[in-house]
Amino acid sequence: MTTTIPTTAPTTTTETRELRVGVVGLGFAGSTHLDAFTALPGARVVALAGQEPARLQELGTSRGVEHLYADWQDLVARDDLDVVSIGVPNSLHHPIAMAALESGKHVFCEKPLAVTGDLAAEMVRAAEENDLVLEVAYNHRRRADVAFLHDYLRDSPIGEIYHARASWLRRSGIPGLGSWFTDRQAAGGGPLIDLGSHVLDIALHLMGEPRVVTASAVAYGELGRAGRGGGGKPVSALSDRPFDVEDFSSALLRFDDGSSLQLQASWASYSKVHEDIEVELLGATGGARLHVDDYSTDGTLTLYSDVNGAPTVSKPAVHVPSGHHQSVIAEFLATIRAGEGASAPRYAGHHGSYALHRSRVVDAIYESAAIGREVEVQGEAR
Ligand SMILES: NC(=O)c1ccc[n+]([C@@H]2O[C@H](COP(=O)([O-])OP(=O)(O)OC[C@H]3O[C@@H](n4cnc5c(N)ncnc54)[C@H](O)[C@@H]3O)[C@@H](O)[C@H]2O)c1
């Protein structure tokens, strides 16, 4: 009898097998996830859930999704999914992620990870205990201008960064007065948790992930409570919901390395802004500013330095294509595939702990605003 000895290592089918995805949510987030997973090789959306029957049918048919559900529970109960992707109101992130992780599925979750840090911590723990990937849609840090700044800062060209300002400010853009967005129980908060968490993420990412140790904050809801600031959009049919979130907040955050961040977020304010995203870094030998005016895609970066003693301003020409969700989802899929070929534990460092820290910071900001003094940001045992 002859035995054939393979001359190369056998290829594993797991490394290239198609990942089966279930998407929950049909709004901006859910449909963006659906399109991103559909466009990427190596993944297939086989199940979709959402509570708008006509849209569910329309998306299911046009994207070729086989299994359609009104409720997330029926989707997560499937035993043939590798991934559950969550694009639903914030308070549902936790129950859906927990059910998915505890039944062995990787999770891609919209920001914020959860409505409180404690719930976010449970999600991270479930991802760790089950050795699964928990990734969060901090898509704005994948903007090409943010990536450019991140690369630029690698060799400290602006010296030690001692302070930063980060803001996402709208003149009149409360998302759905009377919808889940303005109901604290469903959303966890207003523009801070909705928009501020994105610019907080960008600032921490650019500054090298310092830990936030304290927050001193204020929050107001003057416009929203009076029914103003909705940008002329009709008040939702669910308008018996309360407006019990802020429409503006401002916080001073202190970091463990002595540096600090002024963070502001508004859905509505009587000010010159329209839809303004800004992150400004002040360094010992230079500065850098990202300013996205009404989702502009060019001319967003400015660098400040001294050249031969003369104050100098430069404008890197970086174009920002769309598709940041697709970038983070592509990374998420690549992480899962890389782990499939590895030995356990396969996914250390990919359990969402960085997003948990952002949730702890958001908690501290709301607590500080509520009690009127500086509070400590809760840390995790390491
Ligand atoms: N990363 C970003 O840029 C970005 C942008 C927008 C929204 N978001 C986040 O995405 C999430 C959803 O926001 P949105 O604007 O898409 O909201 P949305 O209100 O437009 O859509 C919510 C969807 O959740 C579905 N849903 C609610 N309860 C459900 C249930 N029990 N079972 C199944 N489906 C259910 C609804 O049917 C709806 O399709 C939020 O967490 C929000 O913060 C992120």
The ligand as a MOL file (V3000), in Angstrom:
LIG
                    3D

  0  0  0     0  0            999 V3000
M  V30 BEGIN CTAB
M  V30 COUNTS 44 48 0 0 0
M  V30 BEGIN ATOM
M  V30 1 N -22.4860 54.9300 13.5930 0
M  V30 2 C -23.2840 55.8100 13.0280 0
M  V30 3 O -22.8660 56.6320 12.2390 0
M  V30 4 C -24.7580 55.7680 13.3530 0
M  V30 5 C -25.6680 56.5460 12.6210 0
M  V30 6 C -27.0230 56.4480 12.9530 0
M  V30 7 C -27.4410 55.6410 14.0000 0
M  V30 8 N -26.5140 54.9210 14.7060 0 CHG=1
M  V30 9 C -26.9280 54.0270 15.7890 0
M  V30 10 O -27.6780 52.9630 15.2220 0
M  V30 11 C -28.7220 52.5670 16.0820 0
M  V30 12 C -30.0570 52.6610 15.3430 0
M  V30 13 O -30.2170 53.9700 14.8490 0
M  V30 14 P -31.1540 54.2570 13.5620 0
M  V30 15 O -30.9730 55.7020 13.2540 0
M  V30 16 O -30.8940 53.2680 12.5150 0 CHG=-1
M  V30 17 O -32.5790 54.0150 14.2440 0
M  V30 18 P -33.9930 53.8090 13.5550 0
M  V30 19 O -35.0030 54.2260 14.5450 0
M  V30 20 O -34.0100 54.4540 12.2010 0
M  V30 21 O -34.0720 52.2260 13.3060 0
M  V30 22 C -34.2000 51.3260 14.3790 0
M  V30 23 C -34.5820 49.9580 13.8460 0
M  V30 24 O -34.6530 49.0490 14.9500 0
M  V30 25 C -35.7470 48.1820 14.7180 0
M  V30 26 N -36.2200 47.5620 15.9450 0
M  V30 27 C -36.7010 48.1530 17.0510 0
M  V30 28 N -37.1100 47.2360 17.9430 0
M  V30 29 C -36.8770 46.0260 17.3800 0
M  V30 30 C -37.0930 44.6760 17.7960 0
M  V30 31 N -37.6490 44.3870 18.9880 0
M  V30 32 N -36.7440 43.6540 16.9630 0
M  V30 33 C -36.2060 43.9380 15.7500 0
M  V30 34 N -35.9700 45.1910 15.3040 0
M  V30 35 C -36.3210 46.2190 16.1090 0
M  V30 36 C -36.8020 49.0750 14.1160 0
M  V30 37 O -37.7960 48.2860 13.4850 0
M  V30 38 C -35.9650 49.9110 13.1490 0
M  V30 39 O -35.8690 49.2680 11.9100 0
M  V30 40 C -28.6020 53.4510 17.3060 0
M  V30 41 O -27.8480 52.7810 18.2750 0
M  V30 42 C -27.8340 54.6590 16.8240 0
M  V30 43 O -27.0640 55.2650 17.8460 0
M  V30 44 C -25.1950 54.9810 14.3960 0
M  V30 END ATOM
M  V30 BEGIN BOND
M  V30 1 1 1 2
M  V30 2 2 2 3
M  V30 3 1 2 4
M  V30 4 1 4 5
M  V30 5 2 4 44
M  V30 6 2 5 6
M  V30 7 1 6 7
M  V30 8 2 7 8
M  V30 9 1 8 9
M  V30 10 1 8 44
M  V30 11 1 9 10
M  V30 12 1 9 42
M  V30 13 1 10 11
M  V30 14 1 11 12
M  V30 15 1 11 40
M  V30 16 1 12 13
M  V30 17 1 13 14
M  V30 18 2 14 15
M  V30 19 1 14 16
M  V30 20 1 14 17
M  V30 21 1 17 18
M  V30 22 2 18 19
M  V30 23 1 18 20
M  V30 24 1 18 21
M  V30 25 1 21 22
M  V30 26 1 22 23
M  V30 27 1 23 24
M  V30 28 1 23 38
M  V30 29 1 24 25
M  V30 30 1 25 26
M  V30 31 1 25 36
M  V30 32 1 26 27
M  V30 33 1 26 35
M  V30 34 2 27 28
M  V30 35 1 28 29
M  V30 36 1 29 30
M  V30 37 2 29 35
M  V30 38 1 30 31
M  V30 39 2 30 32
M  V30 40 1 32 33
M  V30 41 2 33 34
M  V30 42 1 34 35
M  V30 43 1 36 37
M  V30 44 1 36 38
M  V30 45 1 38 39
M  V30 46 1 40 41
M  V30 47 1 40 42
M  V30 48 1 42 43
M  V30 END BOND
M  V30 END CTAB
M  END
